[in-house]
């Protein structure tokens, strides 16, 4: 089980980090559009579509990574008061009754939607540029598969928590800037 959890976490982290770079591309794309629209009075017909495509792709592909880090929104005003075993038992039930049926529905509907889009090489109707979007519809299927794999890892975490009485958290792979600055500040005060 631990091997599968590690595999799923690393897979989710790799895809999450790879697609996170879309933020940088989106920033440059939107900045370019602002400059050409308001300074040169020459707006592009493709900018809005490309921004939607990149944001949607980022949002979908980062879902599994967020799940591995326990970062999704949770109404936990009661949950946080429970013992870890109770939390794991409730999570386990919810994964099978809600999460997996939803993810399977997303993947199957995404497959149908994507294959239809590939069939007629769909283009965007939001702008006159006619940006091809059929290939991006496949993101729904890929995101569904990644979420399913990460969901199975979370189920393994629940089972281990029920057995052992504590949660196994994913390895830390990023550090918040605030934490880095706090460490640097404490080191500089220690030196004085």
Secondary structure in CASP SS format (residue, H / E / C, confidence):
PFRMAT SS
TARGET T0000
AUTHOR 0000-0000-0000
METHOD secondary structure of the structure
MODEL  1
X C 1.00
X H 1.00
X H 1.00
X H 1.00
X H 1.00
X H 1.00
X H 1.00
X H 1.00
X H 1.00
X H 1.00
X H 1.00
X H 1.00
X H 1.00
X H 1.00
X H 1.00
X H 1.00
X H 1.00
X H 1.00
X H 1.00
X H 1.00
X C 1.00
X H 1.00
X H 1.00
X H 1.00
X H 1.00
X H 1.00
X H 1.00
X H 1.00
X H 1.00
X H 1.00
X H 1.00
X H 1.00
X H 1.00
X H 1.00
X H 1.00
X H 1.00
X H 1.00
X H 1.00
X C 1.00
X C 1.00
X C 1.00
X C 1.00
X C 1.00
X C 1.00
X C 1.00
X C 1.00
X H 1.00
X H 1.00
X H 1.00
X H 1.00
X H 1.00
X H 1.00
X H 1.00
X H 1.00
X H 1.00
X H 1.00
X H 1.00
X H 1.00
X H 1.00
X H 1.00
X H 1.00
X C 1.00
X H 1.00
X H 1.00
X H 1.00
X H 1.00
X H 1.00
X H 1.00
X C 1.00
X C 1.00
X C 1.00
X C 1.00
X C 1.00
X C 1.00
X C 1.00
X C 1.00
X C 1.00
X C 1.00
X H 1.00
X H 1.00
X H 1.00
X C 1.00
X C 1.00
X H 1.00
X H 1.00
X H 1.00
X H 1.00
X H 1.00
X H 1.00
X H 1.00
X H 1.00
X H 1.00
X H 1.00
X H 1.00
X H 1.00
X H 1.00
X H 1.00
X H 1.00
X H 1.00
X H 1.00
X H 1.00
X H 1.00
X H 1.00
X H 1.00
X H 1.00
X H 1.00
X H 1.00
X H 1.00
X H 1.00
X H 1.00
X H 1.00
X H 1.00
X H 1.00
X H 1.00
X H 1.00
X H 1.00
X H 1.00
X H 1.00
X H 1.00
X C 1.00
X C 1.00
X C 1.00
X E 1.00
X C 1.00
X C 1.00
X C 1.00
X C 1.00
X C 1.00
X C 1.00
X C 1.00
X C 1.00
X E 1.00
X C 1.00
X H 1.00
X H 1.00
X H 1.00
X H 1.00
X H 1.00
X H 1.00
X H 1.00
X H 1.00
X H 1.00
X H 1.00
X H 1.00
X H 1.00
X H 1.00
X H 1.00
X H 1.00
X H 1.00
X H 1.00
X H 1.00
X H 1.00
X H 1.00
X H 1.00
X H 1.00
X H 1.00
X H 1.00
X H 1.00
X H 1.00
X H 1.00
X H 1.00
X H 1.00
X H 1.00
X H 1.00
X C 1.00
X C 1.00
X C 1.00
X C 1.00
X C 1.00
X C 1.00
X C 1.00
X C 1.00
X C 1.00
X C 1.00
X C 1.00
X C 1.00
X H 1.00
X H 1.00
X H 1.00
X H 1.00
X H 1.00
X H 1.00
X H 1.00
X H 1.00
X H 1.00
X H 1.00
X H 1.00
X H 1.00
X H 1.00
X H 1.00
X H 1.00
X C 1.00
END
